[in-house]
Amino acid sequence: MHILKKPLTLTMSLLLFVCTFTSNSKVDITILADDDYPPYSYLERGELKGVYINLLRRAGDQLKLDYDVKIIPMPWKRALLTVKNGDVIAVVPPYLHYDSRPFISSYSVALGTEFVVTYCRENIDLKATLNLNSATNKRVHLGMNAGYLLLDERYKKAITQGRIQLWENKSTEANVIKLLTNKIDCYVNDRKATQYELESVKKSYPQYAAITVIEKDEINHRTAHIGFSREFTSPYKDDFIKRMNRALLDLIDESVTE
């Protein structure tokens, strides 16, 4: 009996040390975020802000005992490439594109619902352009943020037939300025994001304040998510996804009942 006590005591001490070390160790998590998608995710004077960013930070706070969640801003196309390479665990806020983005293995619960619309200058007959049976001599120049997947089959067919020329620009601001200065005829994006940027640009550039652009088409509505990288592998990945989803659901339920 006396011979066994010492090894048993030593073993339990080692187990307690390992458990204590593990419980005090946090795992660093990096989620990339679109740096130019107000009001959802954007940089303002070097600070990352937005509706989805606030939600992710609150969810991250619920996991802070085990995970140190960092949200890093990055241009959208570069963020998608980084996730595709498996350099980080996730990116926010993609729509659900299982076929077009196979490098995203899974998506979080929905962060919110967005309405994809087309804003055009007053004199643009978008309806006629999208109606492939109607005659039109004018090609519509359509702006969209680089890396975004927003267009439905109507637009894709019109592009194929040369009725629409698609221009990918870096940001919402760049597209809105081109729309207001007649460098493009129409612009496709989320309704709130477009409205936000129109107000911001007109405030910053009073010379554009009197220019009118009109919402001429609602393409669809989509839910936004955290997209998790297929190539990012780690022993904690599944646990983090499960717990992040639970934290997000708690916060969403809480906001609904308030």
C-alpha positions, 0 to 999 in steps of 0.5 A: 500500500505504501509503495503505491501511494507515491506513484499515484500521488505523482500521477494525479499531480501531473494530471492536475498540472496538465488540466490547469495548463490547458484551462488557462490556454486560449486558442487564437482565432482569426476571422477576416472581414470585408473592409468596405461593406458598410453598414455591415463590415467596414473600416472607418478611420482605421477602425473596423465597424459594422452590424456584423462586426458588432455581432461577432465581437459579442459572440466572441466575448462569450467564448473568451475563456477558450478562444481569443477571436480576432477580426481582421479587415481585408479587401474582399477578393484577397480575404476570399483567396486567404480563406481558399488557401487555408491560412485562416479559419473563416471570412465574413460575410459571404452569402451561401454559394456552395457550388461557386465557392467550394473552398468554404466547407460550412457556413455559420447560422445567418447573421442577417438577411440582405436584399440585392437590388439594382440602382440606375440613373433615371434615364436607364431602361433596365427592364428593356435591357433584361427583356431579351425579346425587346429591341435595344441599341444601348448597352448598359454598363453595370458596376459590381464590387470585385469578388461579389456573386450577386447576379441571377440568370437574367443578368448573366444572359444579358451579359452573354448577349452583349446587352450588359457590360459588367465592370468590377470595381474595388468598393461600394464607394468607387461604384457609387461615385462612378454611378453618380458621375455617369461612368456606369449606368447601374450598380448592383449590391445590397439595398442598405449598403447602397443607400448608406454609401449614396448618403455618405458620398453625397455628404462628402461631395456636395456637387453630387447631391442633386443627382438622382439614382433609382432602385429599378430591380430587386434581384433576390434576398440572401442571408449573410454568414461566417464562411469557414475554410475547407483547407483550414484544419485543426483539432479545435475547428469543429468545436469552435464552429459549434460554439460560435453558432450557439453564441450567435443563436443566443444573441439573435434570440436575445435581440428578437425578444427585446 
